[in-house]
Amino acid sequence: MRSPPYALLAALALAPGVAAADGPGSGAEALYQAGVARLAVASFEEAAGDLEVFARRSPADARAPEALVQAARLRLALGEEDRAADDAGESWRAWGAARPALAAEVTLAVARDRVRAGAWEAARLALGSAMAAIDRRAPPEMRAEAHGLLARSLAGLARVKEAGAEHRRVLAIARRIEPVEREPWGEGARDAAGEARLFFADEVRLAAERLALPPYAGSGDKKVLLAYLEKVAAPWFERRFAAIEDAERAYARVDGLEIPAPPRPRAGGDPNAPWAPWPAEPLFPIRAVRGGEGYSARARIAAAERTGSMWADLLRAWRSLPQLPPRFEGLNAAYYQMLDEASDPIRRRSKRAFEACLRLSAQHRIVDEHTRRCEAWLVMNARFKYPEVAELGPGDGWTAPAIVPAPARR
């Protein structure tokens, strides 16, 4: 059992939803009143027990569903996840048809707690047993969050294909609902949709990463080295560059942007020639910081960091090309100038994405491991503008877990 978070428990004691009511002093009523009284004086475990017994004995009472929800919240805050899960199952059996949103709220609370703890199988089981009822009866916002939590649990269990199917269900719900919703979705549903878009963008990124630069295994012979640079390194760079831009556009969708692929004419019009160079202007994000009320702030931060990291990885690979021996007189200067000219646009793309990550973090008051990676790169590579990160440090309540620490690999 985890140590109880007493600040949360104290907040629950003042939370609406279970309030004293006038009525005749029956056995069930006495239990209810005892639960309210114990909640008020911070006897949380006893209060949860009283409210649970009251709900079971008086399922027809209008206060019973809220009492069981409050009991489940207390169980979660006390670290008693199994008993909270029992309350969730009971809420579906008793009021799933009449109060589906309330029953779904208990199930989602249990699932969120288990996902935060990394208890993937327990989260999967909690959601799996209630998913059919949630799909039939719960509001769209809760359905989206439930499928998103299930997708994260499956990814945590390395069941990536099944996770992808759940993410597709989230996006299907979002496509039907987002255009007609007047009010923005709640944070849980926005995060579910953002994480789904992030998942599929990650797949494009992983495809780009599989385009690895074959290592140079030749001698110091000038002819062999130049052949490697011309026939291996240069074509690899063009392919990897194009693949990363594809992933960059996929990550922009996390921010609600659709960036069409630019035309890529082949050099000199020859259909067998390599692609012409891509434009140096960074694509992501066109609007690095905007309102974004309908999109997940945490997913947007992750997408910006992932984008910057892709370009930073390409820059490291490009700068790791073989060094020319000093005896290659007349070639060294041109070679290193070529490396620098190709490096500059890549560095600009990294910097722009990492800066967007920090601005989004400050705007939404979120600091996670994605933010830390962005800070670290900027301090290392843009020292004059980012000499220290102390002034970028989080305020109270800013820290949060990363929405998805790393792409899920098949």
C-alpha positions as CSV (number, residue, x, y, z in Angstrom):
1,M,0.0,0.0,0.0
2,R,1.3,3.5,-0.9
3,S,1.6,6.2,1.7
4,P,-1.6,8.2,1.6
5,P,-1.3,11.7,0.1
6,Y,-2.8,13.7,3.0
7,A,-3.2,16.9,1.0
8,L,-5.4,15.1,-1.5
9,L,-7.4,13.5,1.2
10,A,-8.0,16.8,2.9
11,A,-9.2,18.2,-0.4
12,L,-11.6,15.3,-0.7
13,A,-13.0,16.0,2.7
14,L,-14.1,19.3,1.4
15,A,-15.1,18.1,-2.1
16,P,-18.8,18.4,-3.2
17,G,-20.9,15.4,-4.1
18,V,-21.4,13.9,-0.6
19,A,-23.3,16.3,1.6
20,A,-25.4,15.7,4.7
21,A,-29.1,15.4,4.1
22,D,-32.1,15.6,6.3
23,G,-34.1,12.5,6.7
24,P,-35.4,9.9,9.1
25,G,-32.7,8.1,11.1
26,S,-32.7,4.6,9.5
27,G,-29.7,2.2,9.6
28,A,-28.6,3.2,6.1
29,E,-29.1,6.9,6.9
30,A,-27.0,6.5,10.0
31,L,-24.2,4.9,7.9
32,Y,-24.4,7.8,5.5
33,Q,-24.3,10.4,8.1
34,A,-21.4,8.6,9.9
35,G,-19.5,8.5,6.6
36,V,-20.0,12.3,6.1
37,A,-19.0,13.0,9.6
38,R,-15.8,10.9,9.4
39,L,-14.9,12.5,6.1
40,A,-15.2,15.9,7.7
41,V,-12.8,14.9,10.6
42,A,-10.3,13.2,8.3
43,S,-11.1,9.6,9.3
44,F,-10.8,8.6,5.6
45,E,-10.6,4.9,5.7
46,E,-13.6,4.6,8.0
47,A,-15.5,7.1,5.9
48,A,-14.9,5.1,2.8
49,G,-16.2,1.9,4.5
50,D,-19.3,3.7,5.7
51,L,-20.1,5.2,2.3
52,E,-19.5,1.8,0.6
53,V,-21.9,0.0,2.9
54,F,-24.5,2.8,2.6
55,A,-24.4,2.5,-1.3
56,R,-24.8,-1.2,-1.2
57,R,-27.7,-1.2,1.3
58,S,-29.5,1.7,-0.4
59,P,-28.9,1.5,-4.1
60,A,-32.2,3.3,-4.8
61,D,-31.1,6.3,-2.8
62,A,-30.3,9.3,-5.0
63,R,-27.1,9.9,-3.0
64,A,-25.8,6.3,-3.4
65,P,-23.9,6.6,-6.7
66,E,-22.1,9.8,-5.6
67,A,-21.3,8.1,-2.2
68,L,-19.7,5.1,-4.0
69,V,-17.7,7.5,-6.3
70,Q,-16.4,9.3,-3.2
71,A,-15.5,6.1,-1.5
72,A,-13.6,5.0,-4.6
73,R,-11.6,8.3,-4.7
74,L,-10.8,7.8,-1.0
75,R,-9.6,4.3,-1.7
76,L,-7.3,5.5,-4.5
77,A,-5.9,8.3,-2.3
78,L,-5.2,5.8,0.4
79,G,-3.4,3.5,-2.0
80,E,-6.1,0.8,-1.9
81,E,-6.4,0.3,-5.7
82,D,-8.0,-3.1,-5.5
83,R,-10.8,-1.9,-3.3
84,A,-11.3,1.1,-5.6
85,A,-11.5,-1.3,-8.5
86,D,-14.2,-3.2,-6.6
87,D,-16.2,0.0,-6.2
88,A,-15.8,0.7,-9.9
89,G,-17.2,-2.7,-10.8
90,E,-20.1,-2.3,-8.3
91,S,-21.0,1.1,-9.8
92,W,-21.4,-0.4,-13.2
93,R,-23.6,-3.2,-11.9
94,A,-25.8,-0.9,-9.9
95,W,-26.0,2.2,-12.0
96,G,-24.2,1.6,-15.3
97,A,-27.5,1.9,-17.2
98,A,-28.9,4.9,-15.4
99,R,-25.7,6.7,-14.5
100,P,-23.1,5.6,-17.1
101,A,-21.0,8.8,-16.8
102,L,-20.7,8.3,-13.1
103,A,-19.7,4.7,-13.4
104,A,-17.2,5.5,-16.1
105,E,-15.7,8.2,-13.9
106,V,-14.9,5.6,-11.2
107,T,-13.3,3.2,-13.7
108,L,-11.2,5.9,-15.3
109,A,-10.0,7.1,-11.9
110,V,-8.8,3.6,-11.2
111,A,-7.2,3.2,-14.6
112,R,-5.4,6.6,-14.4
113,D,-4.0,5.7,-11.0
114,R,-2.6,2.4,-12.3
115,V,-1.2,3.9,-15.5
116,R,0.6,6.6,-13.4
117,A,2.1,3.8,-11.4
118,G,3.1,1.8,-14.5
119,A,0.9,-1.1,-13.4
120,W,0.1,-1.8,-17.1
121,E,-1.5,-5.2,-16.7
122,A,-3.7,-4.0,-13.8
123,A,-4.8,-1.0,-15.8
124,R,-5.5,-3.2,-18.8
125,L,-7.7,-5.5,-16.7
126,A,-9.6,-2.6,-15.1
127,L,-10.4,-1.1,-18.5
128,G,-11.0,-4.3,-20.3
129,S,-13.7,-5.5,-18.0
130,A,-15.6,-2.2,-18.4
131,M,-14.8,-1.1,-22.0
132,A,-17.9,-2.6,-23.6
133,A,-20.1,-0.8,-21.2
134,I,-18.1,2.5,-21.6
135,D,-18.4,2.2,-25.4
136,R,-22.2,1.6,-25.2
137,R,-23.1,4.2,-22.5
138,A,-20.4,6.6,-21.6
139,P,-20.1,10.1,-23.1
140,P,-17.6,10.4,-26.1
141,E,-15.1,12.3,-24.0
142,M,-14.8,9.4,-21.5
143,R,-14.7,6.9,-24.3
144,A,-11.8,8.6,-25.9
145,E,-9.9,8.8,-22.6
146,A,-10.6,5.1,-21.8
147,H,-9.3,3.9,-25.1
148,G,-6.3,6.2,-24.7
149,L,-5.4,4.7,-21.3
150,L,-5.9,1.2,-22.6
151,A,-3.6,2.0,-25.5
152,R,-0.9,3.3,-23.2
153,S,-1.3,0.1,-21.0
154,L,-0.9,-2.1,-24.1
155,A,2.2,-0.2,-25.3
156,G,3.7,-0.6,-21.8
157,L,3.1,-4.3,-22.2
158,A,4.9,-4.2,-25.6
159,R,1.7,-5.1,-27.4
160,V,2.3,-2.3,-29.8
161,K,-0.1,-3.5,-32.6
162,E,-3.0,-3.7,-30.2
163,A,-2.0,-0.2,-28.8
164,G,-2.2,1.2,-32.3
165,A,-5.7,-0.2,-32.8
166,E,-6.8,1.5,-29.5
167,H,-5.2,4.8,-30.7
168,R,-7.2,4.5,-33.9
169,R,-10.4,4.2,-31.9
170,V,-9.5,7.4,-30.0
171,L,-8.9,9.3,-33.3
172,A,-12.2,7.9,-34.7
173,I,-14.1,9.3,-31.7
174,A,-12.2,12.6,-32.0
175,R,-13.0,13.0,-35.7
176,R,-16.7,12.5,-35.0
177,I,-16.9,14.8,-32.0
178,E,-14.2,17.5,-32.2
179,P,-15.9,19.5,-35.1
180,V,-19.2,19.8,-33.3
181,E,-18.0,20.3,-29.7
182,R,-18.6,23.9,-28.6
183,E,-16.5,23.5,-25.4
184,P,-13.0,22.1,-25.4
185,W,-12.6,18.5,-24.3
186,G,-11.3,17.8,-20.8
187,E,-7.6,17.3,-20.3
188,G,-7.9,13.5,-20.2
189,A,-9.6,13.2,-23.6
190,R,-7.3,15.9,-25.2
191,D,-4.3,13.9,-23.9
192,A,-5.7,10.7,-25.4
193,A,-6.1,12.3,-28.8
194,G,-2.7,14.0,-28.6
195,E,-1.0,10.7,-27.6
196,A,-2.7,8.9,-30.4
197,R,-1.4,11.4,-33.0
198,L,2.0,11.2,-31.3
199,F,2.0,7.4,-31.6
200,F,1.5,7.4,-35.3
201,A,4.0,10.2,-35.8
202,D,6.5,8.1,-33.8
203,E,6.0,5.3,-36.3
204,V,7.1,7.7,-39.1
205,R,10.1,8.7,-37.0
206,L,11.1,5.1,-36.3
207,A,11.0,4.5,-40.1
208,A,13.4,7.4,-40.6
209,E,15.7,6.1,-37.8
210,R,16.0,2.8,-39.6
211,L,17.8,4.6,-42.4
212,A,21.2,4.2,-40.7
213,L,24.5,5.5,-42.2
214,P,26.7,2.5,-43.2
215,P,30.0,2.9,-41.4
216,Y,33.1,3.6,-43.3
217,A,35.3,0.5,-43.3
218,G,37.9,1.5,-45.9
219,S,41.5,2.6,-45.7
220,G,42.9,6.1,-45.8
221,D,43.1,5.9,-49.5
222,K,41.8,9.0,-51.1
223,K,39.9,7.3,-53.9
224,V,38.2,4.8,-51.5
225,L,37.2,7.6,-49.1
226,L,35.8,9.9,-51.8
227,A,33.8,7.0,-53.2
228,Y,32.3,6.4,-49.8
229,L,31.3,10.0,-49.4
230,E,29.8,10.3,-52.9
231,K,28.1,7.0,-53.3
232,V,27.1,6.1,-49.7
233,A,27.1,9.1,-47.4
234,A,25.5,11.7,-49.7
235,P,22.6,9.5,-50.9
236,W,22.0,8.4,-47.3
237,F,21.9,12.0,-46.1
238,E,19.3,12.9,-48.8
239,R,17.1,9.9,-47.9
240,R,17.3,10.5,-44.1
241,F,16.7,14.2,-44.5
242,A,13.5,13.5,-46.5
243,A,12.3,10.8,-44.1
244,I,12.8,13.2,-41.1
245,E,10.8,15.9,-42.9
246,D,8.0,13.4,-43.3
247,A,8.1,12.7,-39.6
248,E,8.2,16.4,-38.9
249,R,5.0,16.9,-40.7
250,A,3.5,14.0,-38.8
251,Y,4.5,15.6,-35.5
252,A,2.9,18.9,-36.6
253,R,-0.4,17.1,-36.7
254,V,-0.1,16.7,-32.9
255,D,-0.3,20.5,-32.8
256,G,-3.4,20.5,-35.1
257,L,-1.4,21.5,-38.2
258,E,-1.5,20.0,-41.7
259,I,1.6,20.8,-43.7
260,P,1.5,19.5,-47.3
261,A,4.5,17.8,-48.6
262,P,6.5,20.2,-50.9
263,P,7.2,19.1,-54.4
264,R,10.6,17.4,-54.7
265,P,11.8,17.8,-58.2
266,R,14.8,15.6,-59.2
267,A,18.0,17.4,-60.0
268,G,18.1,18.5,-63.6
269,G,14.8,16.9,-64.4
270,D,16.5,13.5,-64.7
271,P,14.1,10.8,-63.3
272,N,17.0,8.8,-62.2
273,A,18.9,11.6,-60.5
274,P,18.8,12.1,-56.7
275,W,16.2,14.4,-55.2
276,A,17.1,18.1,-55.3
277,P,18.0,19.6,-52.0
278,W,15.2,20.4,-49.6
279,P,14.5,23.9,-48.5
280,A,16.4,25.0,-45.4
281,E,13.5,26.8,-43.7
282,P,12.3,24.8,-40.7
283,L,8.8,23.5,-41.0
284,F,7.9,22.7,-37.4
285,P,5.9,24.3,-36.0
286,I,4.5,27.1,-38.2
287,R,2.8,28.5,-35.2
288,A,5.0,27.3,-32.4
289,V,2.8,28.8,-29.6
290,R,-0.8,29.4,-30.1
291,G,-4.0,29.0,-28.1
292,G,-4.3,25.3,-28.7
293,E,-7.3,24.8,-26.4
294,G,-8.4,21.8,-28.3
295,Y,-5.1,20.1,-28.3
296,S,-3.0,18.3,-25.7
297,A,-0.4,20.6,-24.2
298,R,1.7,17.6,-23.0
299,A,1.6,16.0,-26.4
300,R,2.5,19.2,-28.1
301,I,5.6,19.6,-25.9
302,A,6.6,15.9,-26.6
303,A,6.1,16.5,-30.4
304,A,8.3,19.6,-30.4
305,E,11.1,17.7,-28.4
306,R,10.9,14.7,-30.7
307,T,11.2,16.9,-33.8
308,G,14.2,18.7,-32.4
309,S,15.8,15.4,-31.4
310,M,15.4,13.9,-34.9
311,W,17.4,16.8,-36.4
312,A,19.9,16.7,-33.6
313,D,20.5,13.0,-34.3
314,L,21.0,13.7,-38.0
315,L,23.4,16.5,-37.2
316,R,25.5,14.2,-35.0
317,A,25.6,11.5,-37.7
318,W,26.6,14.0,-40.3
319,R,29.3,15.5,-38.2
320,S,30.7,12.0,-37.6
321,L,31.7,11.4,-41.2
322,P,35.3,10.4,-41.6
323,Q,37.9,13.1,-41.2
324,L,40.2,13.6,-44.2
325,P,43.9,12.9,-43.7
326,P,46.0,16.0,-43.7
327,R,47.8,14.9,-46.9
328,F,44.7,15.5,-49.0
329,E,45.9,19.0,-49.9
330,G,43.5,21.2,-51.8
331,L,40.5,19.0,-50.7
332,N,40.3,19.5,-47.0
333,A,39.0,23.1,-47.0
334,A,36.2,22.3,-49.5
335,Y,35.2,19.2,-47.6
336,Y,34.9,20.8,-44.2
337,Q,33.0,23.8,-45.8
338,M,30.6,21.3,-47.3
339,L,30.0,19.7,-43.8
340,D,29.4,23.1,-42.3
341,E,27.0,24.3,-45.0
342,A,24.9,21.1,-44.6
343,S,25.0,21.4,-40.8
344,D,23.7,24.9,-40.5
345,P,20.1,24.3,-41.7
346,I,19.9,21.1,-39.6
347,R,21.0,23.0,-36.5
348,R,18.4,25.7,-37.2
349,R,15.7,23.1,-37.4
350,S,16.7,21.6,-34.1
351,K,16.9,25.0,-32.4
352,R,13.5,26.1,-33.6
353,A,11.8,22.9,-32.4
354,F,13.6,22.9,-29.0
355,E,12.7,26.6,-28.5
356,A,9.1,25.8,-29.3
357,C,9.2,23.1,-26.7
358,L,10.3,25.5,-24.0
359,R,7.8,28.2,-25.0
360,L,5.0,25.6,-24.8
361,S,6.3,24.4,-21.5
362,A,6.2,28.0,-20.1
363,Q,2.8,28.7,-21.6
364,H,1.2,25.7,-20.1
365,R,3.3,25.5,-16.9
366,I,4.4,22.0,-17.6
367,V,8.0,20.7,-17.1
368,D,8.7,17.1,-17.9
369,E,11.6,15.0,-19.3
370,H,10.8,16.4,-22.8
371,T,11.4,19.9,-21.5
372,R,14.6,18.9,-19.8
373,R,16.0,17.4,-23.1
374,C,15.1,20.7,-24.9
375,E,16.9,22.7,-22.2
376,A,20.0,20.6,-22.3
377,W,20.4,20.9,-26.1
378,L,19.9,24.6,-26.1
379,V,22.3,25.2,-23.2
380,M,24.9,23.1,-25.1
381,N,24.3,24.5,-28.6
382,A,23.0,28.1,-28.0
383,R,25.0,29.2,-25.0
384,F,24.7,32.9,-25.6
385,K,21.0,32.8,-25.5
386,Y,20.6,30.0,-23.0
387,P,23.6,30.4,-20.7
388,E,21.8,28.8,-17.7
389,V,18.5,27.0,-17.2
390,A,17.9,28.3,-13.7
391,E,15.6,31.1,-14.9
392,L,13.7,28.5,-17.0
393,G,13.1,26.3,-13.9
394,P,9.6,25.3,-13.0
395,G,7.4,27.0,-10.5
396,D,5.3,25.3,-8.0
397,G,3.0,22.7,-9.6
398,W,4.8,22.7,-13.0
399,T,6.4,19.3,-12.9
400,A,4.5,16.4,-14.6
401,P,5.3,13.0,-16.0
402,A,6.1,12.8,-19.7
403,I,3.1,11.8,-21.8
404,V,5.1,9.2,-23.7
405,P,8.8,9.1,-22.7
406,A,9.9,7.2,-25.8
407,P,8.4,5.9,-29.1
408,A,6.9,2.4,-28.8
409,R,8.9,0.0,-30.9
410,R,7.5,-3.1,-32.4
